[in-house]
Amino acid sequence: MTTVPPTEAPALHTPLHALHLELGARMVRFAGYAMPVQYPAGLLAEHKHTREKVSLFDVSHMGQISVSGPSAAAALEQVLPIDVMDLGLHRQRYALLLAEDGGILDDLMVINRGQDYLLIVNAARKHEDLAWLQTHIGHECQVQPLPEMALLALQGPQAAAVLQRPVPATGPLLFMQGTPFDFKDARGYITRSGYTGEDGFEISIPASHADALARWLLKQPGVLPAGLGARNSLRLEAGLCLYGTDMDQRTTPTQAALNWSIPKVRRTGGQRAGGFIGADVVLPQIEGQAPVAGVRVGLHAMERIPVRDGSPLHRPGGMAVGQVTSGLLSPSTDRPIAMGYVPPDCAAHGTRLDALVRGKPVPMEVIPLPFIGTRYRKS
C-alpha cells in the first residue's frame, strides 16, 4: 500500500469514497483504488473493536463475477479444484484458481445462488481472473463481470445482532451460507463469511445503494468503520493468506498449506479426481509423491521485536532457509507474529529459527496456525 506517485494514473474510487473522506480516513492506493487504511481512531483501536464488537469494512475494490448456464458447475470444476457439482443452494466454498504448473493464480469464494455461481475474487487479480475464466470455460457457460455491484464486510461478534434488524433471514445462517435480501428497492446477496477470523457477513449490493446501506449500518449501536490496516492484522492473526504476499503463482497449494481446500472427491481416487488445470502437479504433491522446496508456517518471536514482511529466516547462527511474507506486532496477543516459507525440514512445530531484523538475529519459533482461534458460527 503506497501513496499515489504524481505521474501515476488517478486512483479508482469505490462507491463509499465520499463517506471515507467524510469520516476522516487516511487514504492509500491499493490495487489501483483509493482505499481507507485507517480512520482517526487508529489501526489498533479498529482491530480491537472488531474483535470485541463489530466493524464495517469497504471491500468494494474486490471483483465479483457471475458464472451461469446449464454447464456452469461442470465448467467451473475444470478450473477450480473444489466440489462445485455438489455445492448446495446458497452454500459457499473457498477455492484456488490454478495455473498449468500448479501455481496459485488467485484465491476466491464461490457461492451457489441458484441462477448462477457468484465468484468473489481479489482486487489486484479481477481482470486477469475474468480473462482466464472466459478463455478456458467461456465457451461452455456465461462468464460476466459485475462492476455495478459493491461489497461491504460487517465483521465482529455483534455483527449478527446488527444485521438481523434489516435482514431477519441472516439470523439462522451458518458460516459459508448465504441468502438474497432487499434493501430499499435494490436486490443484494449476503454470505456469513469474511476474512478476519470473526463471525461476520459479506454483503454484495448494487453500487447505487452501497452508501445508503453503509450509513445505516454505521448508525447502529457499536458499529464503527475499519480500514485495510485492521483487516490485514486481523487476517494475519487468523492465519489467513494475503494473495500476492503469502502466496502467488510461484507457490502451489501444498506449499501454501492449503491442501485442505481440495476435497477428497477431486483428489486421486476420488469420484471426480483431477480434471482441473494444474492437477498433474498439485495431486502428486498432496500425496507426498513430489517434493516441495518450501512450505508456509506460522512463527512468533521470542523477543518483543516486530518482524516485518521480507525479513530473511536463518537456521540459528547459520545459513538462510526462508523468508517472512507477513509479520507484525499482534494487537490481540501483544507479541510479534509472522508467516513465512521454510524448507519442510524446518517446518515442524517448535523449530527455532532466526529472523534478521536490521541485520540482527531475532529468535523465532514455528507454531501452529491460526495465532488467534477463529469464531465462525458453524452450528
N, C-alpha and C positions, 0 to 999 in steps of 0.2 A: 504494500500500500504506500503510494507516494503522492506528493503534491504534483500538480499538473505543470510540466515544463511549458514555457511560453510558446514554443514552436509546435507543440502537440495539438492535435485536433481537439475541439471543445468536448468536454465530457458529456456523456448522455445523462439524462435525468430520469429518475423513477417518478411515478405519479405522486409520491409523497415528498418531492424535493422542497416545495414551498413550506410544508409542515416542518421538515427538518430544520430549515433556516429559522423559522418562527420559534422553534424550541431551543435554539442556540447551539445546534450541533456543530462539532468540528468536522468539516467535510474533507474527504480524501478521494483520490482517484483509485478505483478498484475495478478491474475487468472492464475498463472503458467507461465506467459510470462514476458520477459524483455520489459518494455514499457517506453516511454518518459513521465515523469511527467511535465517537463518544459524545455524550451530552454534558452539560455543565456539572452534573453530579460526579462524573468521572467513571472510568472503567471499573475500578474496584467496587464502587457503590452499585453500579449496574449489575455486575456479576453477582454480588451477594443478594441483591434484590430479586434476581431471577431464581436463585436457589431457595429463597425464603418466601417469596410472594409470587409476582407474575410480571413479566416484561413483554413489551411489544417490539418486534424486530421487523424492519423493512428488508425483505429478500426478493423484491420485485426485479432485481437485476438478473435473477436466475431465469433459465429458459423453460418454457412449457411447450410440449409437443404432443399433438394428438395423433394416434395411430389407430386406424379403423378399417372396417371391411371384414367380410366373412373369413378371410385367411389371416387376419391380423395376429392372432395368438401364435399360430404356426410360424409365421414370418418372423415375429419377434424372437422366437426360440432359435432362429438361425444366427442372431447377432447378440443375444443375451444368454448367459449360462444359468438360467433360472427356470423354474417350472411355471411357465405362463399358461399352458393349456389348462391346468387345474387351479389357476388363481381365481378364487371365488369373487362373486359380485361385491363391489365396494371393499375389496381387500387390496392391500398394498405390499410390495416387496422391494427390498434393496437389490440392486443389480449392478454389474460391471459391464461396460462396453469394451470389448477386447479387439486388439489388432491381430493380424495373422500370426505374429510371433509371440502372442500371449500377453503382450504389454497392455496396460490399462489405459484406454483412451479417455475414459471418464467413469465416474460412479454416479448413479442416478436412482430415482424412485419410479416404480411402475404401479399404476393404480388401475384396476378394472372398474370402469364407470358404467359398464353395460353397453352403451352406444359406442364406446371407444376405450382405448388404453391411454391414460394420461401419463406422460413421462416428464419428470422434473429433473432438469439437467443443470450442470454448473454453468455459471455466467460466462466464464472465460472459454468454455467449450461449446456453447449452444449452437453457434453457426456451423462448426465442424461436425458436431453430432448430427445435426439436421442433414447436412450433405452426405454423411456416411450412411445414415438410415435410408435416405432417398435413393442413393446409389445401389445399396445392397438389397433392400426389400421394397423399394418404391414401386416396382413393377407388380408386386403381389398384394399391396394394400395401399391405403391412403396415408401419407405422412405429411402432416400440416403443422407449421408453427402457429403458436397462439400469442402473438405480440400484443394483442389487445387485453391480455389478462395480467393482473398484478398478483403478487404473492406476499402475504403477511404471515409472520410466525408469532403466536402467542404462547409463551413458554413460562413454566413455573408451577408449583404445587397448587396455586389458586386459579390456574387457567380454566379448568373445567367449570368452576363456580361462576366465573365471569361469562363464559361463552354460552352456558346453558340458558341465560336470560334471553338473549335474542334468538338462539337456535337450540331449543329443547332437545332436538334429536342428537345433539352431540353428547348428552349425558351418558347414554349406555355404551358409547363407543369404547372399544379397547384399542390398545396400541396397534397401529398399522391397519386400522379400519377407517372407512370414510363415509360421507353422506353428502348429497346435494343439499343446498339451502337457498333461501331467498333473502335478500337484503334490499329493502325498498322495492324497486322494480327490476332488480338485477338477479340473475341466477349465478350462483357460485358453487364451489365444492370445498369441503373441509375434510382433512385427514387428521387422525390423532397420531401425530408424529412430530419430529423436529430434530435438531442437531445440537442439543445442549445437554442431553442426558436426563433432563427433567421431563415430567409429564407436560404435554402441551399439544398444540394444534398448528397446522399449516393451512392457510386459507387462500384459495385461489378465487379471485373476484375480478370482474371487469375493471379495467383501469379507471374508467369513468366514475366508479363508486368507491375506489380504494381510500381516497382522502376522507370521505364521509364515514366509512367504517372505522378507519384508524382514529379519527377524532372521537367517535362514540366510545370506542374501547378505552381510550386514554382518559375519558371522563369517569370511568368506573373505579370504585374504591380499590386502591392497591396497585393499579396498573401504571407503570412508568415506561418511557421509551428506553431502548438499549441499542447500542451500535455494534459495529463489526468487531471492535476490540473485545467486548464482553462475549460476543458469540465465539470468538476464537479461543478465549481462555476457558469457556465452558465446554466446548467440544474437546479441547485437549484433556481436561480433567476426566472427561467421559471416555478417553482413549479412542476418539474418532479421527479418521484421516481427513486432511485437507488436500483436495486434489491440486496437483502442481507443487505441493510442498512435501507431503508424506508419501505420495505415490504419483506416478505418471507413466508415460508409455515405456519407460525403461524398466518398470517393475511389473512383475506378474502377481496374480492373486496369492500364490504361496509366499512370495517374498514379502508382500504387504500384510501377511497374516489375515487374509480374507477368504481362506478356503471355505469357511462356514457359509459364505454367501452362495456357494454352488451346491445345490441339494443332491442327494443320492440318485434321484431319478435321472440326472444329467451326467453322472459320473460313470466310469467304466462298470459295466454290469447292471446299470440302471435301465429302466423301461425305455427311456429315450436318451440313452447315453450319447455324449458327444453331439455332433451335428451343428455345433456353433463355431463361429470363427475363433481360432486360437486353441481349439480343443486338443489338437495334436501336440501342442507344447504344454498346455495347462494340466491336462489329466495325468500325464506321467509324473509331473512334479507333485501333484496331490497324493499320488500313490507311492511316492518316495522312490520312483524308478529313475528320476532325473535330478541331478544336483542343482542347488541354487547357491549363488555366490553370497547373498546376504539376506537377512530377514529383519522385519520390523519388530522392535522390542520397546517396552516401557522402562524408563530409568528414573531414579531420583538421586539427587546429590546428597552426599554425606555431610556437606557443609552448606551453610546458607548463602551460597553464591549462585545467582541465576546463570543458567547455561542456555545460551540462545541458539537459534537456528544456524546451522552451518558449522558449529563447533566440532573439531575433529575428535574422534574417540580412539584411545590408545589402550593397549594392554598396560597394566601398571608398570611404569618405568620402561616400557618397551615400544614396539612398533605400532603404527597406526593401523586400525582394523575397521573403522567405520566413521560415521558422521551423524550428528544430531540433525533431524529435519524440523522438529518443532520443540521449543523449550521456553519456559517462563517460570516465574515465581508463582506457584499456585495460590490464588486468593483464598481457597477453601481450606487448604492444609498449611499454608504459610511456609512451604518448603519448595525448593526448586524441583520441577518435574520436566521430563522430556521424553520424546520418542526419537528413535533413530534406527539406522541399519547397521547390523554387525554380522560377521560370519556365523553360521549355525553353531559352531563350537563355542561361541561366546554368548549364546542366546539363553542359556539356562538361567532360571531364577536364582538369584544370589550371586551371580557372576560379578566380579568387581572390574571396573574399567576406569580410566581417567579421561575426562573431557578437558581439552586445552582451552582455557579462557584467558585471553590476552597473554598467551604464551606460558601460563602457569597451569599445572595439573589440578583439576578438581575431582576428587574421588566420587565415582558413581556406582550404583548397584542396579542390576537388572531386576525388575519387579513385575508382577502380573498387571495386566490392563483389565479394566479401567482403573484410574487412580482414585476416582470417586464413583461409588456404586450408582448405577442408573435407577431412575424412579419411574419408569414407564408403567402405565396401567395395563397389565396383561391379564388380569382376572377381576 
